[in-house]
Amino acid sequence: MSERWIADRMHLIDASGIRKVFDLAAKMQDPINLSIGQPHMDTPTAIKESLISAVLAGKNAYCQTQGIAPLIQKLQAQIDADFNHPDRKIFVTSGTSGGLMLALLALVNPGDEVIAFDPYFVMYKHLTTVAGGKIVPINTYPDFRLNVAKVRAAITPRTKVILCNSPCNPTGYVASESELRELAELAAEHDIALISDEIYRAFCYDAPFVSPAQFNPQTIVIDGFSKSHSMTGWRLGWVHGPEQLMQQMSKLQQFSFVCAPHPVQWAGLSALDVDISGSVAEYRGKRDYLLKELSPHYEIAPAGGAFYLFLKAPWGTATEFVTEAIRHDLLMIPGNVFSSQDTHFRISYAADNRTLERGVEVLIRLAHRT
């Protein structure tokens, strides 16, 4: 094959550092895996049974691009109750990543700038690149708070989108109501599209979840079932925002994903009635356990949500530290996967308690090089 076949944009996208760790884990005998950014619990039985029923009932063909009517109606009613925005409409996407890709492709022209808070979810940079845009990172170290003054200073005539993710992957930081209000008002003031990635909204441990859409009715919200209902492999999400933009994104979905998986949407309809409070409480307990055990040995910023901690490496770069951890069978993600800095590393506490205990033992030894 000739090298000239490969599009230039592909040379601007690195292979995912997270996937590299996944591949490494598959080759290890008994790794202490704190790298995986997905729930360790299986999908609730009621949801699996709904999928099986949908498949057996023949709901296996294409459906409407925007999603099946019962799921659309139920989600729209929920969103209307939450926001009461007359122009806020919803459609169903092939995962939240699919929704994010559609949003950026529908909004970003070549050369446009997309502001994101560093550290940020790994896909933000690369999907912006695919859309022809440029990521403008806003440094949030060391406490990962949203400094809206920094955002204001970064705005240029080419700024088209601001990306917000709270609770945040990789830091676990949950933005305050005042931070989100200021950000939402700033976006409205400058006529900039604000995308709120709310895939971890169910996992807020210390305060109720707040969406910037409460303060800016033009906010585009991306959400889904993957994390809250242990459905990462099912690829089912949704987006809601201004109707005109939703129509453009739905049109783009028609010529890309076509539709979210049809039988999975029927399972999603049943998932909306599943109580997930037990799993949220379990993750809160895991968060508290790790903070108690690791805080004497590591610098850990506030982590009020999701199921991640973003710890400062006690020596060396984060890559060097993670490399040493791998020699002790402990898998984590170095911070430079998510950031321009290589000072921190991410651990996921979406794991069983024994795995967390083993991980804590290794992390304490590594902190003191013993």
Buried (B, 14 or more C-beta within 10 A) or exposed (E): EEEEEEEEEEEEEEEBBBEBBBEBBEEEEEBBBBBBBBBBBEBBEEBBEBBEBBBEEEBEEEBBBBBBEEBBEBBBEEBBEBBEBEEBBBBBBBBBBBBBBBBBBBBBEEEBBBBBBBBBBBBBBBBBBBBBBBBBBBBBBEEBBBBBEEBEEBBEEEBBBBBBBBBBBBBBBBBBEEBBBBBBBBBBEEEBBBBBBBBBBBBBBEEEBBBBBBBBBBBBBBBBBBBBBBBBEBBBBBBBBBBEBBBBBBBBBEEEBEBBBBBBBBBBBBBEEBEBEEBBEBBBEBBEBBBEBBEEBBBBBBBBBBBBBBBBBBEEBBBEBBEBBBEBBBBBBBBBBBBEBBBBBBBBBBBEEEBBEBBBBBBBBBBEEE
